[in-house]
Amino acid sequence: MAHLAQPRFLDEPTARSIADQFGSPVYVYDQAILLANATAALNFPNAYGLTVRYAMKAAPSAAILQLFNNAGLHIDASSGYEVRRAIAAGYAPSAISLSAQELPSDFAKLYELGISINACSLNQLERFGRAFPGRSIGLRFNPGSGSGGNNRTNVGGPASSFGIWHEWIDQAQALVDRYQLTVSRIHTHIGSGSDPAVWQKISVMSLDLVRQFPTVNTLNLGGGYKVARMPNEIATDLQACGEPVAEKFREFAAETGREIHLEIEPGTYLLANAGALLSVVQDIVSTGANGYKFLKLNTGMTELLRPSIYGSQHPIYILQSEATSEICDYMIAGHCCESGDILTPANGDPELLAPRQLPRTQIGDLCVIDGAGAYCAAMTTKHYNSYPEAAEVLLDLNKKPHLIRKRQDAEELWANELPLPS
Ligand SMILES: *Cc1c(COP(=O)(O)O)cnc(C)c1O
């Protein structure tokens, strides 16, 4: 499988010095790439104003939230805990919007702090209405079809539970009337890694929802903008994707007199290629003439779960102080006692293995897994086999590494446990 010649932002000396200074496994983020991605998102085409919300579930560490806060991004939170976390990192509640599968039991407190809420089901709308009659709310709809990189990242259509099903608009309207709510925003988010053409189609369907609620002044079109982690993947061109939709907003205004503010909520787009996972090859085994050669890393599903659950592909590099030109086929295994802890699954099929061509590797070589900024540190089998949480490092604009999350001490694994009652 073809690769870029070297990792996006980590060369061997930098990687070696980070591993020496902070240990491994360690996530490394590149500030220059994060800022460039934020700028690209803030330049998303729009007709009547734009708010970019960082979908913080992609990578919620405080330093990353602070970097995006300074860059002018607002927040999309997917749980009450994310709301608290963003506030703890310095975000003003007014910059936080909550769209959650589980409406937090303390949503009333959070709303009173000043966050905005999208009701993501009729039940959520009813609960909000009972608590805050006469107040302002957003409605998240499932527009009836979706698009995602795979079934597990598709969050629109009849097989998806996200949002109020578009055919229940009358029920939603009845609840809005009963509690005299003001619907100020419509929200649709159809999935991660979506096809730009589908995204544009859903955007037009979303404007039809806006038409049915005359008090709406904002349309939130969610995230899902595709990135290319692997060289054969095609990234979304935000300008090309957004311009036809901005035009639809203009047509909508000409027809209705309503100038609708746009919100987008990228997560993957901002983070995916701005992060890498740095590890060490700690063993090499072979399963014989008809088998495979396996590289075993000091990381795995404890830091990177996407290959195991989606069969997702990440560029993988072996960094050596003295590079060899000899190439071998390797499978790459994680360090968990779990046969599914494989970092080289077949594309889109975690049940199958797909060896990678890599330089002949020695124990002790560094391994960099690229495209590991989004849904990696944030989404793992943390603490499985009692491995502590890995450290996170940010490379500043001068490529100087700064620790932004400490590696956990082993004692923290059992700190909340109590002894057997006597
Ligand atoms: C996860 C999520 C996003 C971000 O999706 P990406 O694919 O990471 O861009 C945006 N909005 C909502 C509501 C989400 O749940």
The ligand as an SDF file (V2000), in Angstrom:
LIG
                    3D

 15 15  0  0  0  0  0  0  0  0999 V2000
  -19.5880   13.9880   15.8820 C   0  0  0  0  0  0  0  0  0  0  0  0
  -20.3920   15.1550   15.4960 C   0  0  0  0  0  0  0  0  0  0  0  0
  -19.8360   16.1420   14.6700 C   0  0  0  0  0  0  0  0  0  0  0  0
  -18.4710   16.0330   14.0710 C   0  0  0  0  0  0  0  0  0  0  0  0
  -18.3590   15.0390   13.1080 O   0  0  0  0  0  0  0  0  0  0  0  0
  -16.9930   14.8840   12.2950 P   0  0  0  0  0  0  0  0  0  0  0  0
  -17.2510   13.7460   11.3960 O   0  0  0  0  0  0  0  0  0  0  0  0
  -15.9310   14.6120   13.2850 O   0  0  0  0  0  0  0  0  0  0  0  0
  -16.7710   16.1560   11.5660 O   0  0  0  0  0  0  0  0  0  0  0  0
  -20.6120   17.2630   14.4080 C   0  0  0  0  0  0  0  0  0  0  0  0
  -21.8530   17.3870   14.9140 N   0  0  0  0  0  0  0  0  0  0  0  0
  -22.4140   16.4620   15.7030 C   0  0  0  0  0  0  0  0  0  0  0  0
  -23.7680   16.6740   16.2370 C   0  0  0  0  0  0  0  0  0  0  0  0
  -21.7130   15.3130   16.0120 C   0  0  0  0  0  0  0  0  0  0  0  0
  -22.2720   14.3840   16.7910 O   0  0  0  0  0  0  0  0  0  0  0  0
  1  2  1  0
  2  3  1  0
  2 14  2  0
  3  4  1  0
  3 10  2  0
  4  5  1  0
  5  6  1  0
  6  7  2  0
  6  8  1  0
  6  9  1  0
 10 11  1  0
 11 12  2  0
 12 13  1  0
 12 14  1  0
 14 15  1  0
M  END
$$$$
